[in-house]
Amino acid sequence: MVKESKSYKWELLVILWLAYFLNQADRQIFSVVLPLIKADLKLTDAQLGLIASVLIWTYGVLVPVAGFIGDRWSRKKIIGSSLFFWSIATAFTGMCNTVTQFILLRGVATGGAEAFYAPSANALLSDEFQKKRSLALSIHQTAVYFGIILSGLIAGYIAENYGWRNAFYLFGGFGVLISFIVFLRVKKDQPAQVIEKVSVMATAKQVVKKPTVLLLTGAFACMVFVNVGYLTWMPSLLMDKFGLSLTEAGFSAMFYHHLGAFIGVIAGGALADYLSKFNARNRLFVQAFALLAATPFIYYIGKSNTPLATYIALFIFGVFRGAYDSNIFASLYEVIKPEIKSSASGLMIMSAFLVGAFSPLLLGIIKPTLGLSTALSWLWISYFIGSLLILIAALYYFKKDKELNS
């Protein structure tokens, strides 16, 4: 029976990895084929930035709702249903012809359905892998990197050779298939609050009264602001600056950074699990160092004058970004009660993404004047602020907030 339990844990991780892979791949397709959509439908940079921002805003508004539901309803059903609906929305995005249609299907429908995945999935994995929480969540996080890398390569190739619409059809159809696997293979779970119910207001109070949670959320917002802006506009920068093809730009913009992030997230998760044995707040120190160390390389992704120098900067930036990512939720779960894991992570994601959503729009607005190189390079400031917020949490508030959680 023990062996079956261990086997199921890893099967669950594989299934959720595939779901998260599509969660990120479907989100990234638009950025990869953005130049073709712009040329085909005659859209402006500001309009394209708005479409990307609406998805993040919708995601941010709905993710706390998803978190509260994830503590009360079957997380299996939430994950499977959200995967099915965002995949359908992705497929129908291939039929869009106007800004309004993109906003409704790409922004509202896709972003809204995707919002329901992460809170339930992270809480479910955290429950199953209590002794190796950072490692399991780190492996799960690698799906983000593979999803973005492969979407850049596959969507770019399909768009160049068969049209940008077919990229949305392919990924949407694959997502529907994986949603059926979720319903068939993931075991029925018991929501945390079946045993002990906590009201929405009580949950919010538990989260807000802890400075560590607020500071971790602020740092997460700083990371998301950089990440969303980079993901939206980096392929366009490589095309404009170095004359790469759509396929080359889509692949290169994502591959080097996320290869580094893959290495960083595994190393960061293992390191944090080891160091947390001595002091739980060491998870936060790993995150703070990672954000601070990444700042010069964010600057150089915009200012480098050759593709090689840009790729090196993207790779090292990715290593440190991955080390930060490995402990986003593991750090949060150190200072919140088990019965509100999904709700607390939902509130954290909401706050971060509502702030981060302004990045693509802002970069789209200033692109014609300052240029993408300058705009992207100065995103380092956001990472620097994030590292300071985590250090303040670790040094002044973590110990007390963790004691309140015991």
C-alpha positions in Angstrom: 0.0 0.0 0.0 2.9 2.3 0.8 4.5 1.6 -2.6 1.2 2.4 -4.4 0.9 5.7 -2.5 4.5 6.7 -3.5 3.8 5.6 -7.1 0.6 7.7 -7.2 2.4 10.8 -5.9 4.8 10.7 -8.9 2.0 9.9 -11.3 0.1 12.9 -10.0 3.2 15.1 -10.4 3.6 14.0 -14.0 -0.1 14.7 -14.9 0.0 18.1 -13.2 3.3 18.8 -15.0 1.6 18.2 -18.3 -1.3 20.4 -17.3 1.0 23.2 -16.2 3.0 22.8 -19.4 -0.1 23.7 -21.4 -1.1 26.4 -18.9 2.1 28.3 -19.8 2.4 27.2 -23.4 -1.1 28.4 -24.3 -0.4 31.7 -22.5 2.8 32.2 -24.5 1.6 31.4 -28.0 0.2 35.0 -28.5 3.6 36.6 -27.8 5.4 34.2 -30.2 3.1 34.9 -33.2 2.5 38.5 -32.2 4.4 40.0 -35.2 2.3 37.9 -37.7 -1.0 38.9 -36.0 0.2 42.6 -36.1 0.9 42.4 -39.8 -2.2 40.3 -40.7 -4.7 42.3 -38.7 -3.0 45.7 -38.8 -3.0 46.1 -35.0 -0.9 48.7 -33.1 1.7 47.9 -30.4 -0.5 49.4 -27.8 -3.4 47.2 -28.8 -1.3 44.1 -28.7 0.0 45.1 -25.3 -3.5 45.7 -24.1 -4.6 42.2 -25.2 -1.7 40.6 -23.3 -2.5 42.8 -20.2 -6.2 41.9 -20.2 -5.3 38.2 -19.9 -3.1 38.9 -16.8 -5.7 41.3 -15.3 -8.4 38.7 -15.7 -6.1 36.0 -14.3 -5.3 38.2 -11.3 -8.9 39.1 -10.5 -10.2 35.5 -10.6 -7.3 33.6 -9.1 -8.3 34.4 -5.4 -11.8 33.1 -6.2 -10.0 30.0 -7.5 -8.0 29.8 -4.3 -11.1 30.0 -2.0 -12.9 27.4 -4.1 -9.8 25.1 -4.1 -9.9 24.9 -0.3 -13.6 23.9 -0.4 -14.2 21.8 -3.6 -12.5 18.9 -5.3 -9.2 20.1 -6.6 -9.3 17.3 -9.2 -12.5 18.7 -10.7 -11.2 22.3 -10.6 -7.9 21.4 -12.3 -9.6 19.2 -15.0 -12.3 21.7 -15.7 -10.0 24.7 -15.9 -7.7 22.9 -18.3 -10.6 21.9 -20.5 -12.1 25.4 -20.7 -8.8 27.3 -21.3 -7.9 24.8 -24.0 -11.2 25.4 -25.8 -10.7 29.2 -25.5 -7.2 28.8 -26.9 -8.5 26.9 -29.9 -11.2 29.5 -30.6 -8.6 32.3 -30.4 -7.4 31.1 -33.8 -10.6 32.4 -35.2 -10.2 36.0 -33.9 -10.1 38.9 -36.3 -10.6 42.0 -34.1 -9.1 43.5 -30.9 -12.5 42.9 -29.1 -12.5 39.2 -30.1 -8.9 38.8 -28.9 -9.8 40.5 -25.6 -12.8 38.3 -25.0 -11.3 35.0 -26.0 -7.6 35.5 -25.3 -7.9 37.9 -22.4 -11.1 37.0 -20.5 -11.8 33.4 -21.4 -8.3 32.0 -21.5 -7.0 34.1 -18.6 -10.1 33.3 -16.5 -9.9 29.6 -17.0 -6.2 29.4 -16.4 -6.6 31.3 -13.1 -8.2 28.2 -11.5 -5.2 25.9 -12.0 -2.3 27.1 -9.9 -3.9 27.5 -6.4 -5.4 24.0 -6.4 -2.4 22.3 -8.1 0.2 23.8 -5.7 -1.9 23.0 -2.7 -2.5 19.4 -3.9 1.2 18.8 -4.5 2.1 20.4 -1.2 -0.2 17.9 0.6 1.2 14.9 -1.2 4.9 15.8 -0.9 5.1 17.2 2.6 8.7 16.2 3.2 10.0 17.2 -0.2 7.8 20.2 -0.8 10.3 22.4 -2.5 11.6 19.6 -4.7 8.1 18.6 -5.9 7.0 22.2 -6.5 10.3 22.9 -8.3 9.8 20.0 -10.6 6.2 21.2 -11.2 7.6 24.7 -11.9 9.9 23.3 -14.7 6.7 22.8 -16.7 6.6 26.6 -17.0 10.0 26.7 -18.7 9.4 23.7 -21.0 6.0 25.1 -21.9 7.4 28.5 -22.8 10.4 27.1 -24.7 8.5 24.5 -26.8 5.6 26.9 -27.4 8.2 29.3 -28.8 9.7 26.7 -31.1 6.5 24.9 -32.1 4.2 27.8 -32.4 6.8 29.8 -34.3 7.4 27.0 -36.8 3.7 26.4 -37.3 2.9 30.1 -37.6 5.6 30.7 -40.2 4.8 27.6 -42.3 1.0 27.1 -41.8 -0.3 30.4 -40.4 -0.6 31.8 -36.9 -4.2 30.5 -36.4 -3.1 26.8 -36.6 -0.8 27.3 -33.6 -3.8 28.0 -31.4 -5.7 25.1 -32.9 -2.9 22.6 -32.1 -2.3 23.6 -28.5 -6.0 23.9 -27.7 -6.7 20.4 -29.0 -3.9 18.9 -27.1 -5.1 20.6 -23.9 -8.6 19.0 -24.2 -7.0 15.6 -24.5 -4.9 16.1 -21.3 -8.0 17.3 -19.4 -9.6 13.9 -20.0 -6.5 12.3 -18.5 -6.9 14.4 -15.4 -10.4 13.3 -14.9 -9.5 9.6 -15.4 -6.3 9.3 -13.5 -6.2 11.8 -10.6 -7.8 10.4 -7.5 -10.7 12.0 -5.7 -9.4 14.4 -3.1 -10.8 15.7 0.2 -10.7 19.6 0.3 -8.9 20.9 3.3 -11.9 22.7 4.7 -14.2 19.7 4.7 -12.8 19.1 8.1 -12.3 22.7 9.3 -14.1 25.5 7.5 -12.7 28.9 7.4 -14.7 31.9 6.0 -13.4 34.1 3.2 -13.1 37.0 5.6 -11.2 35.0 8.2 -8.9 33.7 5.5 -8.2 37.2 4.3 -7.5 38.4 7.9 -5.1 35.6 8.5 -3.2 36.5 5.3 -3.2 40.3 5.7 -2.2 40.4 9.4 1.2 38.7 8.6 3.8 41.1 7.2 5.8 38.2 5.8 2.9 37.2 3.5 2.5 40.8 2.3 6.2 41.3 1.7 6.5 38.0 -0.2 3.5 39.0 -2.3 5.2 42.4 -3.1 8.3 40.6 -4.2 6.3 38.2 -6.3 4.6 41.2 -8.0 8.1 42.6 -8.8 9.1 39.3 -10.4 5.8 38.9 -12.4 6.2 42.5 -13.6 9.5 41.6 -15.2 8.4 38.2 -16.4 5.2 39.2 -18.2 7.0 42.1 -19.9 9.9 40.0 -21.0 7.7 37.1 -22.2 5.5 39.5 -24.3 8.2 41.5 -26.0 11.5 39.6 -26.1 10.7 37.8 -29.4 9.9 41.1 -31.0 13.2 42.6 -29.7 15.3 39.8 -31.2 13.5 40.2 -34.5 13.9 44.0 -34.6 17.4 44.2 -33.2 19.2 41.2 -34.8 16.9 40.4 -37.8 16.0 36.9 -36.7 13.1 35.0 -38.2 10.0 34.5 -36.3 10.9 30.8 -35.5 14.5 31.8 -34.5 13.3 34.7 -32.3 10.5 32.7 -30.7 12.9 29.9 -29.8 15.9 32.0 -28.8 13.9 34.4 -26.6 12.6 31.5 -24.6 15.1 28.7 -24.8 18.3 30.2 -23.2 16.4 31.9 -20.3 14.3 28.9 -19.4 17.2 26.4 -19.8 18.9 28.5 -17.1 15.6 28.6 -15.1 15.3 24.8 -15.3 18.8 24.4 -13.7 18.1 27.1 -11.2 14.7 25.8 -10.0 16.0 22.3 -9.4 19.2 23.6 -7.6 17.2 26.2 -5.7 14.6 23.8 -4.5 17.2 21.2 -3.3 19.3 23.9 -1.7 16.3 25.5 0.1 15.0 22.1 1.4 18.5 21.4 2.8 19.0 24.8 4.4 15.5 24.9 5.8 16.4 22.0 8.0 18.6 24.4 10.0 16.3 27.5 9.8 13.1 27.7 7.9 13.7 31.3 6.9 16.6 30.2 4.8 14.1 29.6 2.0 13.6 33.4 1.9 17.3 34.1 1.9 17.7 31.9 -1.2 14.9 33.9 -2.9 16.3 37.3 -1.9 19.8 36.4 -3.2 18.4 35.0 -6.4 16.5 38.2 -7.3 19.5 40.5 -6.4 22.0 38.4 -8.4 19.7 38.5 -11.5 19.6 42.3 -11.7 22.7 43.0 -13.9 21.7 40.3 -16.3 18.2 41.7 -16.8 19.9 45.0 -17.7 22.2 43.3 -20.3 19.3 41.4 -22.1 18.3 44.8 -23.4 21.7 46.4 -23.8 23.8 43.6 -25.3 25.0 44.3 -28.8 25.3 40.7 -30.1 22.9 37.7 -30.1 25.5 35.7 -28.2 25.9 38.2 -25.4 22.1 38.5 -25.2 21.7 34.7 -24.9 24.3 34.5 -22.1 22.5 37.3 -20.2 19.2 35.5 -20.7 20.7 32.2 -19.5 22.2 33.6 -16.3 19.1 35.7 -15.6 17.1 32.5 -15.9 19.3 30.6 -13.5 18.6 33.1 -10.7 15.0 33.5 -11.7 14.6 29.7 -11.3 16.2 29.7 -7.9 13.6 32.3 -6.8 10.7 30.4 -8.4 11.5 27.2 -6.5 10.4 28.7 -3.2 7.5 31.0 -4.1 4.9 28.8 -2.5 7.1 26.8 -0.3 8.1 30.0 1.5 4.5 31.1 1.7 3.3 27.8 3.2 5.8 28.2 6.1 3.7 31.1 7.5 0.1 30.1 6.7 -2.2 27.4 8.0 -2.7 24.2 5.9 -6.4 24.7 5.6 -6.0 28.0 3.7 -3.1 27.0 1.4 -5.1 27.4 -1.8 -6.8 30.6 -0.7 -3.6 32.2 0.5 -1.8 31.4 -2.7 -4.7 32.7 -4.7 -4.6 36.0 -3.0 -0.8 36.2 -3.5 -1.1 35.4 -7.2 -3.9 37.9 -7.6 -2.0 40.8 -6.1 1.2 40.0 -8.1 -0.5 39.6 -11.4 -2.7 42.7 -11.1 0.5 44.7 -10.7 2.5 42.7 -13.3 -0.3 43.0 -15.9 0.7 46.6 -16.5 4.1 45.6 -17.9 3.2 44.6 -21.5 0.9 47.6 -21.9 3.5 50.0 -20.5 6.3 48.5 -22.7 3.9 48.7 -25.7 3.2 52.3 -25.1 6.9 53.4 -24.6 8.3 51.1 -27.4 7.9 53.7 -30.2 9.8 56.4 -28.2 12.5 54.8 -26.0 12.7 51.5 -27.8 12.4 48.0 -26.5 16.1 47.7 -25.6 16.0 50.5 -23.1 12.6 49.6 -21.7 13.5 45.9 -21.1 16.9 46.7 -19.7 15.5 48.9 -16.9 13.2 46.1 -15.6 16.2 45.2 -13.3 14.9 47.8 -10.8 11.8 45.7 -10.2 13.9 42.6 -9.2 16.1 44.8 -6.9 13.0 46.1 -5.1 11.7 42.5 -4.7 15.0 41.3 -3.2 14.8 44.0 -0.5 11.2 43.1 0.4 12.1 39.5 1.0 15.2 40.4 3.1 13.0 42.6 5.3 10.5 39.8 5.7 13.3 37.3 6.6 15.1 39.5 9.0 12.2 41.2 10.9 8.9 39.3 10.5 9.3 35.7 9.5 10.0 34.2 12.9 7.0 35.8 14.6 4.7 35.0 11.7 5.8 31.3 11.6 5.2 31.0 15.4 1.7 32.4 14.9 1.1 29.6 12.4 2.1 26.8 14.8 
